[in-house]
Amino acid sequence: MINPSWTFLTNHSHVLLFLSQNPYQRIRDIATEVGITERAVQRIIVELEDDGYLKHIREGRRNVYKIISRKSLRHNVEKHRQVDDLIELIKE
């Protein structure tokens, strides 16, 4: 497999897309799947929560993540679309 030096989607979108299909995953597992550090995943999750794209619920010792899918995307080019449009486009 080719390891590209850049991708079309950001790490924020990679984390969000992964969590949309794997809401029970640990930070370590998210980091491994996305290919970034655990610290970067933690920062991204905080930013997504602060901006209202993601919520977490504590279940025992784990977090369960809920995507706020009706929220509009942020950039001017895509702000006419919502998170669920992106998820639908990319999901397996």
N, C-alpha and C positions, 0 to 999 in steps of 0.2 A: 504494500500500500504506500502511496506517495504521502509524505508528510508536508502539507502545504505551509508556507510561511504566513499566509493570511487566509481568512475565510469570509464568506459573505455575511454571516451572522456574528454578533458579538458574544462574548462570554455570558453576558446577562441573558441574552435570548437562549443560549445553550442551557443554562441552569434552569430557566423558566420552562423550556420545552421538556427537559428531562424530568422535572418535578411534575409536570402535567400528566405524565404517564407513570411516574414512580413516586407518589406522594409520601411514602413511608421510608424513603432512603436516608441513610446517615450522611452527614457532611463528607466523611471520608469516601463514601461510595460515589457521591456526586462529583467530588474532586477527581477521582479516578476516571469516571466516565467522560467528564468534560475535558480533562487534561490540564487542570490548573491546580493550584495549591488549596489546601483546606482553608487557609486564611483568606484566600481570594474568594472562595465560595461563601464563607461567613460574611465578608464585606458585601458581596453581591446580594445575598439574602436580606441583609439589613437594609440596603438601598431599595430593593424591590418592595420590602414591607413598608418602609418609610414613605414611598411614593404610591402605595395603595395597590400594587400589582400582586401581592402575595400576603397570605396570613399563615401563621402556624398555630397549631393546637398541641398542647402537651398531652401525650398519652403514655403514662408510666414514665419511663426514662427516655422516651423518644419524642421527636416532633413529627407531626403530620402536617404536610403543607397543602394549602388550598389556594389555587390560582383564582384571581379576580378576573374572570375572562371577559367581562363586559367593559373593561377599561380601555380607553383609546391608547394607541401607540403614541410615543412621545415626539418623534421627529416630524417636521413639517411635511416631508415627502410621504409619510405613512400615517399621519394622524387621523386620516379619514377611515382608518381600519381599527379594529379592536383586537385584543389579545387572542380571543378565540378564533379570529380569522387566521392569524399566524399559526396557531396550534393545528387547525384543520389543514392548512397547507402542508405542514411538515410531518404530521403524525404518521405513524406506520400503518 
